[in-house]
Amino acid sequence: MDLLPPVTHYRSSSGVDIYRLPLVLFPNHFTGHAFVLEGVGALTLVDSGSGIGRSNDDLLHGFRQLREQFGKPYSLGDIERILITHGHIDHFGGLAFVKEQTDAAVGIHELDRRVLTNYEERVVVATKALGIYFERAGISPSLRQTLFEMYGFAKQHVTSIDVDFSLEDDGVIDGMEFIHTPGHCPGQVCIRLGDVLLSADHVLARTTPHQSPESITHYMGLDHYADSLRKLLRYEGIRLALGGHEEPIHDLYGRIQAIRASHNRKLDRIRKIMRDRGAPMTIGQISKAMYPDVEGYHVLLAIEEAGAHIEYLYQHGRLTIANLREFEAEPNPAILYELHD
């Protein structure tokens, strides 16, 4: 088994001890973190890993490190409360495994609650919406089938699980302040612990978090994400942010500005691609021009990422639909966009 970084310890100005447990979330060594919080009333686990591959074993290994390196006599069975920062599988897929060890209460924001409690329904609804999106994006039937297979593969091992309480925007539980930051995921929350922020996937140290159009899922899309970034800038005094992936962030406010600039560059790039083409384009064509070298699952991510930015440009009056008569007459034709600058 490849070695992961060790468990690391942080302490907030409010006296909370934060232990960051590294996990391999998918077999391609895509890594992330779960967190154990001590000093917030009940012993709390934030996120549970994916439950795929070695993720569960890594979680258990993290608890062994708590005992051996930090002298904390904890196991999964000692967890009294579980907080899920958002309804993406790499953050909640291991929840069923954790619940086998403990009867801890589970909390998530209400916009992601049905992802946990009605998982099978959510997959059907999301798959249907994704199919309509593929058609309107001009994705060929053969590629659609491949993308559907990849989309559904990681979701097969997950089943519905009960949720006991909701994480409400501006709500406070035992000194933990919850900030609803939709965009990357509808129910995404950040958790403020004094001068430390658990930023989940809303703000990451190196990666600009993945965006997907709101036409697929409500409360996603670049507009919601941009609003959530601006919202977080209003919270002063955050010394350190710990994301669900990657390294600690020591300048949260500067990192937010860098992410905003990255999205502006993507918007400019789309306009340049369309100007250079000089003819109306589909989302699929623009995505291929933006990300010509992606393969496998990253093709799906690229189509969603490009689509989120195209949707933003359309919503803000920078694009129009060139084949409006066809769009009106046909069920779900491929939409051709043209610049309206």
Buried (B, 14 or more C-beta within 10 A) or exposed (E): EEEBEEBBBBBBEBEBBBBBBBBBBBEEEBBBBBBBBBBBEBBBBBBBBBBBBBBBBBBEBBBEBBEEEBEBEBBBEBBEBBBBBBBBBBBBBBBBBBBEBBEBBBBBBBBBBBBBBEBEEBBEEBEEBBBEBBBBBBBEEEBBEBBBEBBEEBBEEBEBBEBEBBBBBEBEBEBBBBBBBBBBBBBBBBBBBBBBBBBBBBBBBEEBBBBBBBBBBEBBBBBBBBBBBEBBEEBEEBBBBBBBBBEBBEBBBEBBEEBBEEBEEBBEBBBEBBEEBEEBBBBBBBBBBBBEEBEEBEBBBBBBBBBBBBBBBBEEEBBEBBBEEEBEEEEEBBBBBBBEE
